[in-house]
């Protein structure tokens, strides 16, 4: 993996964080995944260690949980 992946659920907190992440690292360096719209990616996020969104998965596998918006359990419901 050479890009970061930013997982979010589409809430206002997540959208604000998405804009900040893109401004910080550049859109070419991050894949944006809205798991509220694309629930098929929830299992991928969980397997990577994401527990809540918004969260950034770095290229070396670290998870950075950002300003708690929703747990993955809530998103799956």
RAHU-V450858 format. One record per run of one state. SS is the DSSP state (~ for helix, > for strand, _ for the rest). FROM is the first residue (numbers start at 1). TO is the last residue. Records with the same first field share a line. If there is no record, write none. Layout:
SS->FROM-TO + FROM-TO
//
This chain:
_->1-3 + 9-11 + 26-26 + 35-38 + 49-51 + 58-62 + 77-77
>->4-8 + 30-34 + 52-57 + 63-71
~->12-25 + 27-29 + 39-48 + 72-76
//
